[in-house]
Amino acid sequence: MIQAALNSVHRHVFLDRDQSILAFNERVLDWAYRADVPLLERLRYLAIVSSNLDEFFEVRFAPHHTARLNNEQRGVATIDTYRALTQRVHALVERQYTIYNHELLPALEKRGIRIITHSQRNPRQRRWVREYFVNEVQPLLVPVGLDPSHPFPQVANKSLNFIVRLGGRDAFGRENEIAIVKVPRALKRFVPMPGVKGSKQLHFVSISSIIRSHLTDLFPGRSVLEFSQFRVTRHSDLAVDEEEVKNLRTALRLGLQKRHYGQALRLEVSAGCSDFLAGFLLEQFNLPPESLYRVAGPVNLVRLNQLVDQIDAPALRFERFTPGWPAALAPGQSFFERLKQGDVLIHQPFESFDAVLAFLREAVEDPQVLAIKQTIYRTGSRGEMTELLRDAVRRGKEVTAVVELKARFDEEANINHAERLESVGAQVVYGIVGLKTHAKMLLVTRREEGRLVRYAHVSTGNYNPGTAKAYTDLSYLTADEALTADVDHIFGHLASQNRLPRLHKVLMAPFHLHKGMLERIDAAIAAAKAGQPAQIILKVNALTDEPLARALVLASQAGVQVDAIVRGACILPAGVPGQTDNVRIRSVIGRFLEHSRVYYFRCGDQEELWLSSADWMNRNMLRRVELAWPVTDPHLRARVMDECLHLYLADQRDAWLLQPDGNYIKAASLATKPSRGSGLPSAQASLMGRYGTKG
């Protein structure tokens, strides 16, 4: 496709990426409203939105904030983008606390679960709270009175704090009236209270309520005139100049210490916080008035997860789901023998990730296996796979681990994994300077009948047993000689940084993947112009790369039918007359986080199906090491088409449809069936019924 054609699609056609991220969170919040969702799960979705908003400020918001401070009128981030985003976040937060206070808390109380405030406590409960404060809380609190020798303390990112205005004089006769109380993260945010004997009711008290009820105990001889809890969110994206540092691991470890004290971007306070205290805090953090968020409840709804975890009420949770063992794998059968018969596809979490662990475990324990190579991006803090790799080293196998230290918010865990592997003699490399290694691949080399045979696992998702239970992903096990050779070449390239040999099956970013996708879109355009059937179906987490979006606009104009299942941010509008008439975009928000990436292209009689670790984002295509590999087995291809594309395109229960103006509407609102809610088709529900067991 010629560049001039791509450039003919103007940027004004596209939707704003950051607005699209907020729209995604609005769709997630809808699960907190759904009556067909169990009550405690509705609380979890409320917490998920808060966690997502935290990350939005930590990662995406700084340029807009800077534009506001500098009154920037031009560019991608301006004072107008700041105002538009801030207005939308304020509205979203207001909806969160409205449903929390007016729907979820009353619904919990009807179930005998109460969060007891100070005014609601009886004398017995007040005595218990006081004892808990004296014994468990007060010893960990260090109030800081502000004066010239006690400046405003460093307040960590997302930490809970109190600001207090005091009357009277201190021990030295001075009227310093402002004090700050930091609340340690070690303190539980929701504390269960002893119940009445014979009662099934569950009572909890929040740590903020415990502290606010006893603030006067922290300032003997002073009167507490007013106070508020507060929380500040800071810019937290680590910036390390890899060209300048000599040791990336050391530089990142130092950077992690500074992450908690980056530029302040948002200030949350209690709804009743006075203008005096709010103004004082805004001045301390150099924040404009729009950055102030007054909330009617806990300043950190993410901590609701602690409350949910403490409540033993199966009826208020999703029915337990147990993933099935992959049907293509016979229990007890050797993976190596099975893969000689053909490739194996595992659809997580409907099928168990334990099979991937079992594959690695067999490789570790098999004396014929000589070498194991694996990428580590997000494996979780527990690190089952890291321990298996350590065991492999002890057994005399050559182990190479490509550890991505810059996996956002997993840096510390990955540094620890790297050090544990190095401590037993594994070869650890950190990928390519300037690129994140986001590809998910595991390569096993085995001696069989006098020759070396390779086996590989490649995946759309992370090697994390925890998220494998909550994210939809595709694992692909293969002994295909061309595919495994490609994977071996890529490992060699990452370790040696030598020129990458020609790959035969895999498309790799940043070298081939972006160009390969553009070429396939161009081929679909050519087929449509020739009067042949032409179709593109995508399933990705985000679609924000402008060249790919421009190409899809041109494809639509040429008559190619484009269906995109995009979970989160999407800059490509759907159904815009003259631009994207043939583009349909839907977002599926379900019980599990949609995470698998699938690309399908039909050009006349030719069909291609690809699985990938990459979203259609500029960073994935040009600033990361990513893989895409073809599914050529007709049975596996039909299965992926059915389970990852067709089922999702037919979903009417959990799907949202993107409109030309950038808004999303529920697919259920357009359903032709008279039934609504749980009676409508759901891709995830269908797959749970197909593969797993409930109860």
TORKOLMAR-828863 format. One record per residue (C-alpha): x, y, z; residue in one letter. Coordinates in steps of 0.25 Angstrom, whole numbers, plus 2048, in hexadecimal, padded with zeros to 3 digits. Layout:
XYZA ...
# end
This chain:
800800800M 80680D7FCI 809817807Q 801822800A 7F481A802A 7F7818810L 7F9827812N 7EC82A80BS 7E5826818V 7E5832821H 7E7831830R 7DA838833H 7D382B82FV 7D882483BF 7D3823849L 7DB829855D 7E381E85BR 7E282286AD 7D3825869Q 7D2817863S 7D9812870I 7CF819879L 7C4813870A 7C9805873F 7C9808882N 7BA80C880E 7B77FF87AR 7BE7F8885V 7B7800890L 7AA7FB889D 7AD7ED890W 7AB7F489DA 79D7F8899Y 7997EA893R 78E7E389CA 7927D6896D 7A07D789CV 7A27D28AAP 7A37DD8B4L 7B27DB8B9L 7B67DA8AAE 7AF7E88A8R 7B87ED8B3L 7C47E78ACR 7C17EE89EY 7C07FB8A6L 7CE7F98ABA 7D37F589DI 7CE802898V 7D580A8A3S 7E28028A0S 7E1805892N 7DF814895L 7EB81489DD 7F480E892E 7ED818888F 7F3824891F 80081D893E 80381A885V 7FA82287BR 7F782F882F 804837884A 80583D876P 7F6843878H 7FA848886H 80684F881T 7FE855876A 7F485B880R 800860889L 80686787CN 7F986B875N 7FD863869E 7F386685DQ 7F985D853R 7FE84F851G 7F9841855V 7F8845864A 7F1853867T 7EA85A871I 7DD85686AD 7E184786AT 7E4849879Y 7D684F87CR 7CF845873A 7D683987AL 7D483F888T 7C5841886Q 7C3833882R 7CB82D88DV 7C4836897H 7B6830892A 7BC822892L 7C08238A1V 7B38298A5E 7AC81D89FR 7B58148A6Q 7B281A8B4Y 7A381B8B1T 7A280D8AEI 7AB8098BAY 7A28118C4N 7948108BEH 7948028B8E 7A07F98BDL 7A17FD8CBL 7917FC8CDP 7917EE8C6A 79D7E98CFL 7957EE8DCE 7897E68D7K 7927DA8D7R 7977DC8E5G 7A47E38E1I 7A77F08E6R 7B27FA8E7I 7AF8018F4I 7B28108F5T 7B5817902H 7A781D903S 7A180F901Q 7AA80890CR 7A4803919N 7AC805926P 7B17F7925R 7B67F9917Q 7BC80691AR 7C4800926R 7C97F591CW 7CD7FF912V 7D580791CR 7DC7FB921E 7E07F8913Y 7E5806910F 7ED80691DV 7F37F891BN 7F47F790BE 7F4805905V 7F981090EQ 807809910P 80980A900L 8058198FFL 80E8248FFV 8078328FFP 80F83D8F9V 80C84B8FDG 8108558F2L 81A8618F5D 8278668EFP 82F85A8F4S 8248508F1H 8208538E2P 81584C8DBF 81983D8DBP 81B8358CFQ 80E82E8CCV 80F8218C4A 80781E8B7N 7F98198BAK 7FC8188C9S 7F181B8D4L 7F38288DCN 7EC8318E5F 7ED8408E6I 7E98478F3V 7E78558F7R 7EA857906L 7E6861910G 7EE86691CG 7FD86691DR 80885B91DD 811857928A 81A863924F 80E86D924G 80D86F915R 80086F90DE 805866902N 7F78618FEE 7FA8578F3I 7FE8488F5A 7FF83D8ECI 7FD82E8F0V 8028238E6K 7FA8168E7V 80480A8E5P 8008018D9R 8027F58E3A 7F57F88EAL 7E97F18E5K 7DF7FB8DER 7D37F38E3F 7D37ED8F1V 7C97E28F5P 7C27E5902M 7BD7DB90CP 7AF7D790AG 7A37D5913V 7A37C6918K 7997BF910G 7987C9905S 79C7C78F6K 79E7D58F3Q 7AC7DA8EFL 7B17E78F4H 7BE7EE8EFF 7C47FB8F2V 7CD8038E9S 7DB8078EDI 7D88168E9S 7CC8158F3S 7D480F8FEI 7DE81A8FDI 7D58268FBR 7CD822908S 7DA823910H 7E282E909L 7E1836916T 7EA82B91DD 7F582E913L 7F583D918F 7F483D927P 7F184B92CG 7ED85091ER 7DF851918S 7DC84B90BV 7D4856903L 7D384F8F6E 7D98448EEF 7D883C8E1S 7DE82F8DCQ 7E68318CFF 7ED8298C4R 7F682F8B9V 7F88278ABT 80682A8A5R 80C828897H 81381A899S 81881688BD 82681388CL 83081A883A 83D814881V 847818876D 84C80A873E 857810869E 85D817875E 85C80D881V 867803883K 85E7F988BN 84F7F9887L 84B7F1893R 8527FA89DT 84C807896A 83E801897L 8407FD8A5R 84480C8A8L 8388118A0G 82E8088A8L 8328108B4Q 82E81D8AEK 8218188A7R 81981A8B4H 81D8298B4Y 81B82D8A5G 8138398A0Q 80583B8A7A 7FA83A89EL 7ED8388A6R 7E983B8B4L 7DD8338BBE 7D78388C8V 7CB8358D0S 7BE83C8CBA 7BD8448D8G 7CB8498D7C 7CC8588D9S 7D08628CED 7DB8668D8F 7E18588D9L 7DF8558CAA 7E58628C6G 7F185F8CFF 7F38518C9L 7F28568BAL 7FC8618BDE 8068568C3Q 80584D8B7F 8048598ADN 7F78548A7L 7EC85C8A1P 7DE85C8A7P 7D985289CE 7E28488A2S 7DA8478AFL 7D183B8B0Y 7C783C8BCR 7C282E8BFV 7B78298C8A 7BE81D8CDG 7CC8168CEP 7D681E8C5V 7DB8118C0N 7D08088BBL 7DA7FE8B6V 7DC7F98C4R 7CD7F48C3L 7D47E78BEN 7D97E58CDQ 7CA7E68D2L 7C67DC8C7V 7D17D28CAD 7CD7D28D9Q 7BE7CE8D6I 7BB7BF8D6D 7AE7C08CEA 7AE7B78C1P 7A07BB8BDA 7A57C98BCL 7B17C58B2R 7B27C08A4F 7AF7B18A4E 7BC7AA8A5R 7C27A6898F 7CD79B896T 7D479B889P 7D478E881G 7E178787EW 7E378986FP 7DC77F867A 7E777D85DA 7F0778868L 7EE76B86EA 7F176A87DP 7FF764880G 803765871Q 81176A86ES 810778868F 81B77585FF 814768859E 807770858R 80D77C850L 813772846K 805770842Q 80277E840G 80078C846D 7F878E853V 7F079A856L 7EC79E864I 7E17A8866H 7E37AF874Q 7DC7B087EP 7D27A6879F 7DD79C878E 7E779B882S 7F47A2882F 7F979788BD 7FC79087EA 80779A87AV 80D798888L 80D789885A 81478B878F 81F79387EL 82078988AR 82177D881E 82C785879A 833787887V 83377988BE 83677287ED 84476E87DP 84476F86EQ 84177E86EV 84E78686DL 84979586DA 83D79D870I 83B7AC86CK 8307B5871Q 82C7C3871T 8277C987EI 81E7D587DY 8137D4888R 8147C7890T 80F7CB89DG 8167CD8AAS 8157BE8AER 81D7BA8A2G 81A7AB8A0E 8207AB892M 82C7B2898T 82E7A78A2E 82D79C897L 8377A388FL 8407A389BR 83E79589DD 84279388EA 84F799891V 85279089DR 84F784894R 85A78988BG 85278F87FK 85579B878E 84B7A687CV 84A7B3875T 8407BD87AA 83C7CA873V 8377D387FV 8307E087BE 8337E9887L 82B7F4882K 81D7ED883A 8157F8888R 8127F7897F 8197E9897D 8277EE897E 82A7EA8A5E 8257DC8A4A 82D7DA897N 8397DF89DI 8387D58A8N 8357CA89EH 8417CE896A 84A7CE8A3E 8457C08A7R 8487BA89AL 8567C0899E 8597BB8A7S 8587AC8A2V 85F7AF895G 8547B188BA 8587BA87FQ 84F7C7881V 84E7D2876V 8467DE876Y 8427DF868G 8457EA85EI 8497F9863V 83D80285FG 8337F685DL 82A7EF867K 82A7E0865T 81B7DD865H 81B7D085DA 8177C4865K 81F7B7861M 8257AB867L 82F7A2860L 833794864V 83F78D85CT 83F77E85ER 848773859R 841768852E 84775D84AE 854764848G 84E771844R 84977E84AL 83A78084AV 83378D84ER 82678F855Y 82079D857A 8157A485FH 8107B185AV 8057B9860S 7FC7C685FT 7FD7C786EG 8077C7879N 80E7BC881Y 8067BF88DN 7FE7B4894P 7F57BE89BG 7F17C788FT 7EF7BA887A 7E37B888FK 7DD7C588DA 7E27C987FY 7DD7C3871T 7EA7BF86AD 7EE7B4860L 7FA7AB862S 8007A4856Y 809798858L 81179384BT 81C78A846A 81B791838D 829791833E 82879F82CA 8217A6838L 82A7A0842T 8367A483AA 8317B2839D 82F7B3848V 83D7AE84AD 8427B9841H 83B7C3849I 8417BF856F 84E7BF84FG 84C7CD84AH 8477D2858L 8547CC85FA 85E7D0855S 8587DC84EQ 85D7D6841N 8567D8834R 8497D0834L 8497C582AP 83D7C4820R 8317BF827L 8287B5820H 81B7B5828K 81B7BF833V 8197CE831L 8217D683BM 8207E4840A 8277EE83EP 82C7E8831F 8217E1829H 8147E2831L 80F7F082EH 8137EF81FK 80D7E181EG 7FF7E6824M 7FF7F281AL 8027E880FE 7F77DF812R 7ED7EB813I 7F27EF806D 7EF7E1800A 7E17E2805A 7DF7EF7FFI 7E47EA7F1A 7DB7DE7F3A 7CF7E77F5A 7D27F07EAK 7D37E37E1A 7C57DF7E5G 7C97D47EEQ 7C57D17FCP 7CE7D9806A 7CD7D9815Q 7D57DD821I 7D27D882FI 7DA7DD83BL 7DA7D984AK 7E37E3852V 7E47EA85FN 7E67F7858A 7E67FE84AL 7EE80B84BT 7F980A840D 7F6815836E 7FC80E829P 7F480282CL 7E780982FA 7E9811822R 7EB80481AA 7DE7FF820L 7D780C81CV 7DC80A80EL 7D87FB80EA 7CA7FF812S 7C9809807Q 7CD7FE7FDA 7C27F5802G 7C97EC80CV 7C17E8817Q 7C87EB824V 7C47E5831D 7CC7E983EA 7CB7E384CI 7D27EE854V 7D17ED863R 7D77FA866G 7DC80785FA 7D8808851C 7DB814848I 7D480F83CL 7C581383BP 7BB80A835A 7B080D82BG 7B581B827V 7AE81E81AP 7B981E80FG 7C481A818Q 7C180E820T 7B380981BD 7B87FB81BN 7BF7FB828V 7B87F5834R 7BF7F5842I 7BA7EF84FR 7C07EE85DS 7BD7E2865V 7BE7E4874I 7BC7D787CG 7BF7CF888R 7CD7CC883F 7D67D787DL 7D77D686EE 7E57D586AH 7E77CC85ES 7EC7D2851R 7E77CB844V 7E87D1836Y 7E07CB82AY 7E17CF81CF 7D97CA810R 7DD7CE802C 7D57C77F7G 7D77B87FAD 7E47BB803Q 7E27BB812E 7EC7BD81CE 7EB7BC82CL 7F57C2835W 7F77C1844L 8007CC84BS 8057D2857S 8037E0851A 7F87EA851D 7F67F3846W 7FD7FF84DM 809806848N 811802854R 80F7F3851N 8127F4843M 81E7FD843L 8247FE851R 8227F0856R 8277E2853V 81A7DB84FE 8167CE848L 80B7CA83FA 80A7BC839W 8007B5830P 7F67AA833V 7F77A1827T 7F079482CD 7E2795827P 7DC78F834H 7E379983DL 7E07A4834R 7D17A1833A 7D27A0843R 7D87AE844V 7CE7B483AM 7C27AE842D 7C77B1850E 7CE7BE84FC 7C77C5843L 7BA7BF840H 7B57BD84EL 7B97CC851Y 7B37D2845L 7A67CB849A 7A77CF858D 79B7D885CQ 79C7D786BR 7AA7DD86ED 7AD7E4861A 7AC7F385FW 7AC7F9851L 7B480584DL 7AC810846Q 7B181A83CP 7B1825847D 7BB81D84FG 7B0819859N 7AD80A85CY 79F80485EI 79C7F6864K 79A7EC859A 78E7E7862A 7877F4860S 7867EF851L 7837E1853A 7777DC84CT 7747D1856K 7697D4860P 7727CF86BS 77D7D8871R 7897D787BG 78E7C987DS 7857C3873G 78D7C9867L 7997C3860P 7A67C4868S 7B37C0862A 7BA7BE870Q 7AE7B6876A 7AD7AD869S 7BC7AA86BL 7BB7A887AM 7B079E877G 7B779786CR 7C4795874Y 7C4797883G 7BC79288ET 7B479A898K 7B17998A7G 
# end
